[in-house]
Amino acid sequence: MNENPTAAEEQYELGRSYYHGKGGVPQDTGKAVFWFTKAAEQGHLGAQYNLGVSYANGLGVSKNMGEAVRWYAKAAEQGHTAAQYNLGLCYDNGWGVSQNEKEAIHWFIKAAEQGDSDAQYNVGVCYGNGLNGLSKNIEEAVRWFAKAAEQGHPQAKQNLGVCCCNLGVYYMNAQENQKAFDWFTKAAEQGNAMAQYNLGLCYSDGSLGVKKDLEKAVHWLEKAEKQGDQKAKQNLGISCHNLGLHYKNGLEDVKQDFEKAVHYFIKAAELGVVNSMYHLARCYARGEGVEENEEETMRWYEKAAELGDADSMYMLGIRYNGLFNTSTPKDPKKAKEWFEKAAKQGHEEAKKTLATFAKEGVPQEDPEKAIYWYAKFYKSRRARHRKRL
């Protein structure tokens, strides 16, 4: 290796060798700075940048941000991307130079246009918030965040999602449905929970001109729910339940599929949807989409009944009364208790059953109660008929 080169490129390479301790020379940042300076004074682009880094970090020379700015500027003027970004940082923070937001954004944009992801992110931040002399422009912010995100910049990806979601809300309020949907989709694909939730709602109820699609609704609501969105959790349960009903009954364009119905009823039941607990119990009782299982039948009826579902209370009464010949032990006392709970919530068949019990002496004859429950049953029945008229 020529240890006394005169050509700028050779001086630069010798400086790199000393900086990294490669090429048969020991690591020596002082000598690296010496040769970087030689090359930089001859206008070598890489040497000027490395000299700026050395002064900025005190590597082989006393830390001097003024000198760092001087050498960054020389390299930046020649188009060195990293030097342009670092010069932008110096102007933005007032490191070694008077703080100047316009100069900062000038150099950030220069670096961003050459593909520097950190610069692209900073330009996105400035457009997103109207900083450094730029007018606030969310679509421009999205453009720069997208460029940085494509290179794997994590903060850009997060901010991209937020900006896209905000644009979705803006266009939704402006009743520009297609634009709103498009921006929500972009945000959702970037992992933005609010956008995923909004997209789920669109598919759930067919809003923003979107064709109703409960499976897509569940897909996006699940993604939002996994990020802790409580509203998504609630709506996910409802969408799963509705999708279960569609598969169970073959509604709209959905082909009847009991196994899929059970799948979605389970999801909804686990999310606390009481009506799904009831339907899941019926599936286990009838062997629809799942093997018959009396234990699971009773478990889900009891869960729904404990949460106030009158139909489940009534079905527990039926099973404890032994009317279905199941493996559940007959227990007239429990049957009567569940019928009474259902009747108190207005369940018509439960009222009628209790009246019959009291009349026929189950568990013991009680004429007054028979009259009471028959009166309840027929009163509500008359009211129902009046409504129909």
KAGILIN-V800724 format. One record per helix or strand of 2 or more residues. SS is the DSSP state (H for helix, E for strand). FROM is the first residue (numbers start at 1). TO is the last residue. If there is no record, write none. Layout:
# KAGILIN-V800724
ss:SS from:FROM to:TO
ss:SS from:FROM to:TO
This chain:
# KAGILIN-V800724
ss:H from:8 to:20
ss:H from:29 to:41
ss:H from:45 to:57
ss:H from:65 to:77
ss:H from:81 to:93
ss:H from:101 to:113
ss:H from:117 to:129
ss:H from:138 to:150
ss:H from:154 to:173
ss:H from:177 to:189
ss:H from:193 to:205
ss:H from:207 to:209
ss:H from:214 to:226
ss:H from:230 to:249
ss:H from:258 to:270
ss:H from:274 to:286
ss:H from:294 to:306
ss:H from:310 to:320
ss:H from:332 to:344
ss:H from:348 to:360
ss:H from:367 to:388
